[in-house]
């Protein structure tokens, strides 16, 4: 399953103090195949990032977020996790591959 996470952080000295450790932690998740992509959201009121995870469950994603240095230091002020099925485009190989019936009919033949 694929999950998209948006997390927001306050800007300031604490963010700067822990961002390198946060990025190192995320790189480890990438190396282990759990995190597919991550990066900052541009033009956000607070500092924000999007993360795309491959996981067995939302609980697994929540645990990875909980283990993040930003979480440990209480620097995540908003967290949104949603399951996503990227049927089309560059991440389609990690999708369920199950098209809605209306699309199955249109692509048959």
N, C-alpha and C positions, 0 to 999 in steps of 0.2 A: 504494500500500500504506500501511496505517496501522501505526504502531509506538507502543507505550506504554513509557515509560522511567521507572524509579524510580531516583533518585539520593539518596544520603545524604551528609551533610556533618557534620563536627564543629562544635559551637557554639563561639563565642568571638570574640576580637578579629579574627582573620583573616577569618572569615565576614563580620563586620560591615564590614570594610574593603573587601570585594569584592562585596557583595550588590547594590549599586546598578549596578555595571558588568555583573554577571551579568543583572540584570533588563533593562537596556538592550540587551544582546546578544540576549536572548530576544525582546524587542519587535521587533528587526530581523528575526528569523526569522519572526515572526508577519506582519509587513508583507510579507515576500517569499512568504508562503503555505506555508512549510515547517512551522511550528509552529501547531497548531490550538488548543491550550489548555495551560496550565501553572499550577501552584499548589502550595502547601505541603501536606504530609501532616500532619494533626493527630494528636496523641497518640503520636508516634513517639519512641523513645528518643533517636535522633540527629535533627538537623534533616534533613528529607527533602522531596523534591518529586516530583511526577508531571508528566510532559510527554507530550503526544500529538502525534506528528509525522506528516506526510504525506511519504513519500519513495519513491524508486525501489528502494532497497535498505537493508539493515541497515548496510552499510558507509557509506552516505551519512549515516545517523543518527549513527554512531560518529564520523564526521568533524566533524559539527556539535557533538557533545559535546566532542570534543577541542579545538575552537576556543573553547569556553566559558571565560571567565575563571576559573571555579572549577576547571576541569581544568588550565589553565595554571599555577595556583597550588597544584596538588596538594591541593585541598580536597574532592575526590570520593572517599569511602572505600568506597562500595558503589555498583555500577551494574548495573542489570538492564534488558535490552532485550528486548521480545517483540513479534512481529508479531501484530496483532489485526484481526479483521474485524467491525466494528460493524454487524451485519446489521439490528439493531432499535434504534429510538429516534432521538434528535436527530442522531446522526452517521451514520445509515444512508445518506445521500446520498454518503458517501465510502467506503462498503463495496464489496465485490466484487459484491454483489447476487445472489450465487449461493447459493441455499438448499440445505441437505442434501436428498437425495432424499426422505427421510421427511417433511420439511416441505413439499416441493413437492407431494406427493400430498395433504396435508391442506389446502392452500390453493388447489388447482385447482378451477375451477368457479365 
